[in-house]
Amino acid sequence: MPRPSFLQTIRARGFRVTPQRLAILSVLDEAELHLAPSEIIHRAQEKLPGLTEVTVYRTLDFLAEQGLILCAHIGSGSVVYEIADHHHHMICRHCGLTVDVNHELVKPVYEKLEQESGYLLNTSHLTFFGVCPDCQKTYHLEA
């Protein structure tokens, strides 16, 4: 079952809490990793047999529009989804290792950007690409 706050948010905004939304939120809330759409479809269909791929994609779009989940572009045209909990990613360009970065580390950058640009930033996801420590050793790269 997804977090009660998600259900309250959906209802407070005048939307219904459907079985499809519940299944997909549950899948993402239970996941320890960011999930590709194909994995979400597979896991959600286990929870709700008969759930179609089209419905999953529409529901992912809806949940992202509501700010409950994040769609992260991780390079090479790939996207993953996760619960929106204000963190960012570092991805190794060699091995693909993905590390979460706490939002508090980059929060000053967001604040400075807002101050200097006048923009109100309404997204809280960044992806940094680089080379992890193990690949630096393997490929004899300098940090």
Buried (B, 14 or more C-beta within 10 A) or exposed (E): EBEEEBBEBBEEEEEEBBEBBBBBBBBBBEBEEBBBBEBBBEBBBEBBEEBEEEBBEEBBEBBBEBEBBBBBEBEEEEBBBBBBEEBBBBBBEBEEBBEEBEBEEBEEEBEEEEEEEEEEEEEBBBBEEBBBEEBBEEEEEEE
